């Protein structure tokens, strides 16, 4: 049993959703208990009680307040003196500051929000365990204070003003902080020392304890995440993991999930998948909150999967846009030329992006090779970053890929593994960063090397004879400037086709390592099955994601996950 910290949650910047909660969380199938007060300033809010009740929890004191609620808030909260209320820093109505003293009494003041000294005292000297949300000050030059607010709580949500959204440094600090991992001692030092992007990144590498996350209203998050509405919530403790879903969201979703659910540790469902499972399970009509909860509670989600009758094989429509990201001209052909030909021949929009294509001869060869594989010239993207200097240009690669993805919206990305070539490793790292927030599957290929490379394929894509031959022909005909290199020997690739074909149950195939896999369950969303290094707890007797075998069947337009699923 784990006691959750008391706290006050404030979400949004203009219409504020406020949730005050207190209670115990009992895991391992026990009942969740929660007391909730839901406030909406200026509008209606989803009924959080539905979601809590859907999981067999107990909910009381769910109240909706009308406009001008400041006095009512204090009156209501004062009746429950056991709550420890965290101060609000509100950029729209500073008079809504609520303060909780150490004796548990609640006071209300018309003065502006607490200053930094008061905030630090409440955070660290009073011993308050925080799981809270803040609205940052409206000034555009207070980036350090924004960062302190993010670092102050174990799980923080931050709403930015329009001025801050237009400040590149503020946005960079936010993006950096969302991936930063800190512990209590590091938090204290962070509050009293100058914090830079480099120091945050250094702390992140040390993996010291608590994940810091940022979330806000849909308009702000739309800007932060380059036009796609996503959220990510990260939970404390070894027995918890984060989840992410696309589409819009509300405060009720965030509250109900954080307060009542032990998230799936490795199988991560999208909110849009809830309606899919509910329909297939012939369940009664469910509210948005209930649908969301069904797919974020391990026991409930698996129970729905049992009833659906569609557990043994997970299938989805084939993605319609594929992006191949490589360091040099010829990497795309050597790494996944057969797959490019297979997908392009079946009607998939395949794009090829080459980062270090400054040599005009090799750039022209890349165009001809891609054309020979069925990729039209308008889908070939050649960039002139310096060869053998890509590690020094990680931010440029990431920026180029982000801009490209805004135009094409890739469903699947093929790229390098982190092998012995520095340029390959740089492209791999930049690709992961560029697509970290996107609903994109990522597969990695290998380039033939003299010694064992540690390549452990988990995904096999079947190739027709025509697609396999198209790759071999391009190797001998299109890259004549590189034909002297050993890995252009067609015997190597013939053997690789046959070896992968044994695992895929066919004559020819290409093999890949799975970095991240997301399956479409309907036309409106994606379902994240697992990520690299995690243990998919829905697969019987499987201990590693490396043992899940996947295949992309372009003829039948579906992506199939193999392995027997037991629930």
Secondary structure, DSSP 8 states (H G I E B T S, - for coil): -EE---EEEEE-SSS-EEEEEE-EE--TT---B-EEEEEESSS----HHHHHHHTT-B--------SS-HHHHHHHHHT-TT--------SS-GGG-EEE-TTS-EEE-SS----HHHHHIIIIIS------EEE--S-TT-HHHHHHHHHHSSS-EEE--HHHHT-HHHHHHHHHHTT-EE-HHHHHHHHTS---HHHHHHHHHH--SEE------HHHHHHHTTT--EEEE---STT---EEEES---HHHHHHHHHH----SS-B--HHHHHHHHHHTT-----HHHHHHHTTSHHHHHHHHHHHT--S-EEEE--SEEEEEEEETTHHHHHHHHHHHHHHHTT-EEEEEEEE--SHHHHHHHHHHHHHTT--GGGEEE-B--TT-GGGGHHHHHHHHHHHHHHH--SEEEEE-S-SSHHHHHHHHHHHHHTTTSS-EEEEE----SS-------EEEE--HHHHHHHHHHHHHT-GGGTTSGGG-HHHHHHHHHHHHHHHTSS-EEEEEEEEEEEEEETTEEEEEEETT---TTBTT---GGG--EEEETTTTEEEE-S-B--
